[in-house]
């Protein structure tokens, strides 16, 4: 009988352990599902330091909105592009930080949390500081619609026309064009 009680106790312990594993998996799935729903609602906006450009991105990193101030009109095109790109990258890096906060709050210490956070920071790294000087990166002004009046090709000198024979008869068309 003692052997039978030991088997019943072992079976009951195994069943309790299995129930605990299932309960943990259910709680973990619920936590990550809730985190996913919260992450799906994330939007992050970043404004350039000078206020010229503001960009909002979704949790996927897709651009949702772009706003430009009047200051953009005074900026050379290469600077507008660089400012826009920096704002997008900074907003996307903000998404990674927000995702990290949501995941760490939902499932602290879970190895899957660490993996998802690392993936988010890999997908949306912080913006890189440009190494190329913007001083020589393009035109200093944009002239749209200007037409240059000078022709860079040298002009050929025209030979003066030789005066033709003087003809006093207006009805004589010989040798001359009808249109002259």
ABEGO torsion letter per residue (X at the ends): XAAAAAAAAAAAAAAAAAAAAAAAAAAAAAAAAAAAAAAAABBBBBBBAAGABBBBBBAAGBBABBBBBAAAAABBAAAAAAAAAAAAAAAAAAAAAAAAAAAAAABBGBAAAAAAAAAAAAABBBBBBBABBAAAAEBABBBBGBBBABBABBBBBBBBBBBBBBBABAABABGBBAAX
